[in-house]
Amino acid sequence: MTGFWLIGIIVFAVIEGLTVGLTSIWFAIGSVAAMIAAALGAGLPLQVVLFFAVSAVTLLFTRPLAKKYLSPKKTRTNADRVIGKTGIVTETIDNLKATGMVSIGGVLWTARSEGDEIFPVDTRVNVTRIEGVKVFVIRAAAPVEAGV
């Protein structure tokens, strides 16, 4: 059975090497424990129990650490500040023609409509999201006039 567990170690190590995150290292460690048990003469049921127990324990103790250090952190940028802001269309926004510019706080952005609505120059719009260097906009609510 040591050969079987050795193959398990190799297979799990290869899978681990082919993936970006930690996905099967715990099973490789469990296979090592089972292979040691097999080499010491333990029966197959004990080997299987050791495989699953060691795999589970290493998974429980290392997964939170691995997740903390290996998961990508979303870095917020100053560009996120324009979401929800109101801007003025400076070039007609037309998704079909792939045109459109908006001025938001004095900064020009390439803009697209969230729907298929065309926004002419000087239309007030609100930014809903950013994708790359483009802002996606919807028509801003009409400003409330004083005294009405």
N, C-alpha and C positions, 0 to 999 in steps of 0.2 A: 504493500500500500504506500510505501514511501515514494515510489515512482509516480503514483497517482497524485499525491499531494505536491510533488515537485512540479508536475505538469500544471497543476492548479496555480502554484506560485508564478510560474512562467506566464501562463495565460492572463492572470490578473495583473501582473506587472506590465505586460505588453498593452493591455487595455488601458491601464493607467498612463502609460507613456504616450498613447495615441489621443488621449483626451486632454482638454485644457485644464479642467479642475480635478480635484480629488474625487474619483468616482469608485475605484475598486481597490485601493490600497489596503483597506480594512480586510478584504477577503484574502489578499495575499498574506497578510500577517496571520490571519486565522489558519491559512493553509500551512504556514510555517509551524504553528503550534501543533496542528494535527500531524504533520510530518515528523516532528520530534516525538510525539506520542507513539506514532507507528514504529519509529526506529527503536524506541524503548520497549516495544512489544505489547502496547495497549491494543485492545480489541477495536474493531470497526465502530461499534456504537459510541465508545468513548472518544474516538478520533472525530467523529461527526459532531458530537456534543461540544468538544473543544473547539472545533472549527467555527461553529455558530456562536459559541459563548465569547471567544476571543474576538471574533469579527464584530459582534454587537458591542462589546465593551470598548474596543478601540473606536468604533463609530461614535458611540455616545460621548466619549471624552475628547475626541479630536475634531469632530465635525463642527462644533461651535467655533473653535479656534480657526479651523480652516476657512469657514465661512467669513469670519471676521477679517482675515488677512488676504483672502483670495478674491472676495467679491468686489467688483468694480464700484468705486464710489462716484456718485454723480456730483460733478463739480458745477456748482451754480456760477454763472457769470453775470456781469452787469447787464447783458442783453436780456436776461430774464425779467429785468425791471420794467420792460416796456409792455409786458403782458397785462392787459386790462387798461392800458393807457389809450387816450384818444389822440388821433393824428389827423392830418389833412392830406387828402390825395393830391399829389403834385403831377402825376402822370396817370392817365386813365387806366384803371385796373380792369383787365379783360383776360380771364384765364385761358380762353381759346386762342388768343393772340400772344399769350405769355408776356403781357406787358403790365406795368403798374409800379408806381413809386408812391411812398407815403413819407411825410415829414412828421417825426415824433420827437418832440422836445428839441427841435432844431437839427436832428440827425435824419438823413435820408435812408430809407429802407426799401429794398425790393419787396413788393407786396402782391399777394394773391387773395382773391375772395374765397371765403369759406364755402360758398355755394357757387352758382354760376352767374351771380348778379354782377353787372358791370357798374363800376363806380366812376363817374366823371370827375374831372379836376375840381378841386375845392370842396369835395364831399367830406363830411366828418365821419371817421370810422373808428372802431375800437379794435384793438389787437386781441385775438383770442389765443394764439399760440405762435411759436417760432419753430421753423424747420430749417436748419442750416443758416443761411443769410436771408431767408424770406420770412416776413411776417404774414400771418393769415388774419384777415379782418372781416368784420361785419359792420353794417351801417350803425352809426351811433344814434342813440335816442336824440330826438330834437331837443335843443336847449329850451328850458323854461323861460318865457319872457317875463320881465318884471312888470308888476301891476296887473297881471291877467289872472 
